[in-house]
Amino acid sequence: MFTLAQARYLVATLHPRIDELIGIRADLAELRADLASGGMSALGGRAEVKALEARLHGVLEELNSHDIQVKGIAPVLLDFPGEHEGRAVLWCWLEGDPDVRWYHRVECGFAGRRPIR
């Protein structure tokens, strides 16, 4: 269980790794598109795809090791189990947010997101 302060701290601390994840994701998408069209890529070939996939999984494993729930990578969506007003919630961080500014009850999912007041 995370407090809101702990979730915000982790997002700030792990931001360099999250930025790395975003860069890997973009490189991997571009490389796969180039290779699928039969073209050449400045990013490499099949070996580079495998290397990027390994790096991507490494970042995801690191996030998971902190008990962060990675709900998506395009865009990056992270949930932190916590409690708010006596209810089980997930503190949410979505790529582009400056910090954790949303939460939702566990059973409501992303559609139930509410701003933190």
Secondary structure, DSSP 8 states (H G I E B T S, - for coil): -B-HHHHHHHHHHHHHHHHHHHHHHHHHHHHHHHHHTT---TT-SHHHHHHHHHHHHHHHHHHHHTT-EEEEETTEEEEEEEEETTEEEEEEEETT-SS--EEEETTT-GGG-EE--
